[in-house]
Amino acid sequence: MAKVLVVGAGISGLLSACYAAKAGHEVKVLTYGLGALTVAGGIIDIFGYDEQGNAVADPLAHIDTLQKPHPYALMGSKRVSEGLEAFKELTASQNYTYLGDGHTNHRVPTAIGSFKPSGLIPPSIDSTEIFKRKKILVVGFDLLKDYYPKLIAKNLQHYFGDTKEVKVKNIILHNWPTGKGYRDVSALDLARELETDLGRLNFVEQLKGHVDEDTSIILPPVLGERPELSAMIQNELEERLKTKLVEVSSIPPSVTGLRLDKLLRKECMDLGVDIIEKAQVIGYTSVADASNSLKDDKRAAASKVCKTLITGGFGHTHEYAADAVIVATGGFFSSGLVTQMGRMFEPIFDINIPVPQDQKDWSHQYLFCGKPQPFASYGVAVNENLQPIDPTGEVLFTNVQFVGRSLRGYDFCFEKSGNGVAVTTAYHAVTQLEEVLKQTEALTASLY
């Protein structure tokens, strides 16, 4: 049993921790903040658009056409498929089922009345019935922030034309506990209300008479906060209204993302994973740092083995010993990568990331220009084991792996591949962990 440290508590970090614990390792997660699931949706985009911006019909088939260093190409479509299935099995074990097989992109409704491609989705976001039924009722809530049902309805009517009837119905909250005081209300407030009998009763009472069996309802993500209750709430409301409910993808705060975050944290707890909050990793020590007896010719090799991670804050530091480290700190939006004038680097291990010296060359002139942005593909270079490497392909740290957004070689936003890479690299890292540990053991033995 190895001591595995996972840095970061986003989707890739929590999944890495779950898989490593399932493999029998002692796992600690060091996290300084909440992962991106709290602001991003809990849907798994695998691959939505190719480099020319064309929609991808079969994500797994398209992965076979990709070149290294794209993370999917490093793993191969077979391993990607295995990672997706492992994710579905894990979430299903917590009574939260995902739809999809990796070969099809679902059309996910958005909060502006459009549809985006996504590979794996919870049933509450399945839009199949929207395309089958003749009527759409866009449901809003009178005090809900950042949700505009009239805009959604207008864009849906433009999308479907005369083939569908699109209407809007606003639910009044004055009879709900949430609506008392008329403060701003978030989707999370409503999700908690719909977990109560009274909340569901108020919802049904205000909608019955406005829907029938030929209607599909589009609503914000409010079908429960807890993942294990979401399907029950959806099924009960659909049965009572004799219609189909479809949540739009995330609006902040992300209820669908929070469901997945709660699920993964519960799975970690059930598996005995120790999640250490407010633990900002500021550095590391290597075997070379810990030994005064090494000769100079072996000190360089010893520096490739991470011995501890150092966390800091509130005027003190703490060291955590590790046999292996999985880094899931994200990209530069979450400070997993740091940018300076003419430079980008990974801050824990001070790994330099090659970028153009002139920052004007990091991006196209316009952010939404219809093609991938160069800066989006900058990240840590890794080998097939997800170990960091230098420009010659030499492994920098034998017992360290990188997963998720910090990897180079892909534009998660343009491709619509972000959570797909996060999910599958987490699985792949743990699958390759035994090989990484063998390499580390052999290297360490050669030093003495």
N, C-alpha and C positions, 0 to 999 in steps of 0.2 A: 504494500500500500504506500503510495507516494503522497507527499504533502504538496498540494496544488494551490497556488494563489491565483485568483482571477481578479483582474483590475477592471472595474466598471460593472454597473448593474443595469445596463440596457438589455435589449433582447439577446444580443450575442453573448454578453457576459453571464446573464442568468441561465441561459441555455447551456453554455459551456460548463457552468457549475453543476447543473443538474446531470448532464451526461457524465462528467468526471466522477461525481458522487455515485451514480449508478454503476460505474465501472469499478467501484470499490475504493476510491481514493479519499483521502482526508482533504476537504475543500474549504477554503476561506475566500470570501468575496470582499475586496476592499473597494469601497465606493465613497466618493465625495459628495455626490448629489443624486438626484433622481435621473433615471435614464430617459431617452427620448420618447419612450412609450407614453409618457404622461402628456406629451403634446402632439405626438404622431399617432396615426390610427393603428389598430391591432390587426391590420390586414398584411398579407405577405405578397408583395409585388415580386415576381420572379424575373420576368423580362417583358417589357411592354412595347418598346420601340427599338428598331435597329438604328444604325449610325446615320442613315438617311432620313430618319423620322417616320419610317413606315411601320404600321402596326404588325406585331409579331403574333402569328396565329398559334404556334406551338413552341412555347418557351424552351422546353427540354431539347427539342430538335434544333432550335436556333443556337443553343449553347454549344453544340457540336461544331459550329462554324466559327466560334470565337478563337482568338489567338492569345497566347500568353503575352503580357502578365495579367490579363483579366483573371480575377479569382476563380470564376467558373471554369476557365480553361485549365488552370492549375489543378483543379479537382477532377474535372471530367463530368459529363452528364450523368453517368451511372452513380457516382458518389453524391451529386447534387440531388438526384432522385431519392437516394437512400436517406439523405438529410431531411428532405421534405416529409417523407413517410415517418421518420422518427419524430419529427415535430408533431405531426397529426396524431400519432399514438400517444405522445406525452400529454397533449391538450385533451384528447378524448378521455384519458384516464382521470382527468379532473372535471369530467362532465361538461366539456366545452368543445364541441365538434367543429372542425374546419372542413369546408368543401373544396374539392379540387384535386387533380392528380399530377399537376405540373405540365400537362400537355395542352391545356386550354386556358385562355384568359377570360375571366368573368368580367362583365361590364358593371362596374361599381358606380352607383349614383353619388354625385358630389353635392356639396352645399351651395353650388351655383347653378345647379340644374343641368350639368353635363355628365358624361360617363367616362371613367378612367379604367384602364386594364389592370387586373390583379389576378394572381395565380391561385392563392389560397385565401378563402374568406370565411368568416362565421356565417351561419344561416341567416342572421338578421340583416345582412347586407346583400343577400342574393336577389338580384333584380329580374330573375327569369319571368316572374308573373307580371311585372310591369310591361314587358313586351307582349305578353299574351292577352292581357285584359284591355278592354276598350276605354276604361275610365281611370283617371289618376286624381286622387285627392291629396294635395300637399297640405300637411298639417303643421301649423305653427303654434306658438304659445305667446301670449300677449306681453309677457315681461322677459322673454328669453333674449339674451344678448347675442349678437353676432350671428343671427340666423334670419334669413330674409325669404319667407315663403313665396312672396309675390315674384321675386327675381327667379326663384327656382321654377315656379309655374310658367313664367314667361319664356324661359329658355327651353323648358321641356316642350311647351307648345310649338316653339320654333323647330325643335328637333323632330318631333313626331308629325307636325303639320296637322292635316285634317283627319288623320287616322285615329286620333284619340281626343277625348274630352278631358281637359285639365282644369281643375278648380282648386280654390284655396279655402281652408277652414281654420280659423284661429280659435284655440282653446283658451277660455278665460280662467285665470288662476285664483280669483277672489274666494272661491269656495275651498281652495286647497291650503293646507298649512304653509306650503312654500310661498304662496302668494300674499300672505299676511304682511302688512307693512309696505307692500309695493316696492321692495328693493329690487336691484338687478338680480336676475335668476340665470343660472348656468345650466347646461345640459346635465351636469352631475347632480344638481339639486333635483331635477325632474326624474333622473334615473333612480335616485333614492326614493322619491315619492311613489314611483311605479312599483317599487318592491313592497308597498303596503296595500292592503285590501282597499282602503279608502281612496288611495291614489288611482288605482285601476278602475274603481267604480266611477270616479269623476271623469276619467278619460272616456270610458264607454258611454256614459250618459250624455256627454256633449257631442259624441260622434254618431251615435245610432240615429238613423233617419237620414244621414248624409252619405251612407255607403250601402252597397249591395254586393252580391257575389261576383259582379263584373267590375268591381273597383279594386284598385291597389292603392294603399296609403303610403306616401313618402313622408317620413318624419325625422327629426334630429335623432342622434344616438342616445335614446333615453330608456331603452328596454332593460333597465336594471343596471346597477353598478357591479354587482358580483357575478362573475362568469357562470357559476353553477345555477344561478336563478334566471339568467337571460332567456334561455330557451323556454322555460316554464311560463315566464311572463308573456313572451311572444305568442306561444301556443294558446294560452288562456284568452288573450285579447282577440286573436284571430277567430277563435271559436265563438266568442260572444258577439263579435261584430260581423261574422260571416264574410270576412275579407282577408286580404293579405297585407302585412305590414313590412315595410322595407326601410331600414335606417340609411341615412346618407353617411358617407365616410367622414372622417374626423372633423369636428369643429372644436377649438380649444375651450375648456380642457377636454382632452380626448377620452371619452368614456370607453370607447372600444379598446383604446390602448391601455387604459387603466384596468380593464377586465383582464387583459393578457398579463399585465404586470402583476396583478394580484395572484393570478394563477401560477405564474412562474415562481414568485416568492413563496407561495404555499408549498409548491413542489420542492423547492430548496429546503424549506423548513422540515418537511416530511422526510427528506433524505439526510438530514443532519448537517446541512451546509451552514456554516457560520458567516452571516452577513454583517460586516463591520462598517457602520455608517460614519460619515464625517472623517473618513480616512483618506486624506489626500496623499497620493504617492509622489514623493519629491526626488527619489533617487534609489540607488541600489548598491549592494556590495557584491563583489565577485569572489570566487575562490582565491584569486591572486591577492585580493585585499586582505583576506583572512589568514594568509600563511606567510610567515617570514622565512620559511626554510626552502622555498622554491628557488631553483636556479634561474638565471635570466632567460635561458633558452626555453624554459617551460612556463615562464610567467605570462607570456602572450597567450598561450593556449588556456591557461587557468583563468584568464580574464574573460574567456568566452562562457564561463559557467556562472550564472547568477546564483548567489548564495542567499541573499536576503533582499527584501524590499523595505525602503525606509519611508515612513509616513510622517508628516509634520503638521503642526497647527497648535495654536494657543501656547506658543513658547516652548514646546517640547517635541521630541521625536520618538518614534518607536520602530523597532525592526521586526519583521516577520520572516521566519525562515521558510525556504521553499526548495522542493526538489524540481518543480516545474512552475512556470509562470505563463498564464494566458492573458494577453493584453487586449481589452475590449473597451478602450477609452473613446472611440469615435474619431471624427475628423476635426477640422479646425473650428467648427461651430461649437464643439464641446471641449475644446482645448486638448483633445487627444493629439492634435498636431498644432504646432505653434509657428506663426509666421512673423518674420521681421523683414526689414527692407532688403530685398534681394535674397532672402533665405527662408527655408522651411525646415523644421526638424521635429522629431519625436522627443518629447521632453524627459521621459523617465530614463531612457537609455542613451539620450543625446545622439540619436541616429539622424544623420544628415540626409535630407531628401533632395535629390537633384532637381532644380527648378531654373528657369531662365533668369539671368541676373537682372534683366530689365523687367520690372513687374508689369509693364504694359503688355508684355508677351504672355502673361499668365491667363489672359482671358480675351475673348472677342469684344468688340466695342460695345455691343448690346447684350445684356444678360439673356434675354429671350430671343435668340437669333435663329432658332430652328436647327441647331447642331450642337454637339457636345462641347462643353467648355473645357479648355486645357486644365485649369486649376482643379476641376472636379476629379480628375484622374490622378492627381499627385497624392502619394502616400508611401507607406513603408514597403519596400521591395522584399518579397519572401520567396522561398522555394516551395516545392510540392508538399512539404511538411508544415508550411506556414511559419518556418523559422526565418528571422530577418537575415538578409544577405547584403553584401556590399556590391558595387558595380561589377566586380569580377565573378560574382556568384559564390563567394566565400561566406560561410555562415558566421554571423557576428556574435550571436548568443545561442549556444546549443540547446539550452533548456527553456528557451523563450519562444512563444508563438504569438502571432497577431491574428485577430479575427475582426470581421465587420468593417466599419467605415474607414478605419485607419489604413486599410490596404490600398495599394496603388492599382491603376489599370482599368478603372471603370467610372462612369458618370452615373451615380445612383439616381439622380433626379431626372436626367434626360431619358435614361433607359427604363426607368421605373423598375429598378432591381434592388433597391436598398435593403429591405427586410429579407429578401430572398438570399442575398449574399450573407447577411448577418446570421440567419438561421443555419445555412448550410456550411459556412466556415466554422461555426461553433461545433457542429457535429463532426466535421472533418478534423478539426484540431484534436478533439478527444480521441477520435479513431486512430490518429497518428501518434498519440501520446506515448504509447508503449515504445515505438521506434525512437522517439525523441529521448525518452528515459534511458534506453539502451545506449544510444550515442553518448549521452552525458555520462553514464556510468563508465563506458569504455574510455572516454577522454580523461575523466577524473582518475581512473586507475593508472593511466599512462603517465601521470604527473609524479607519481611517487615510486 
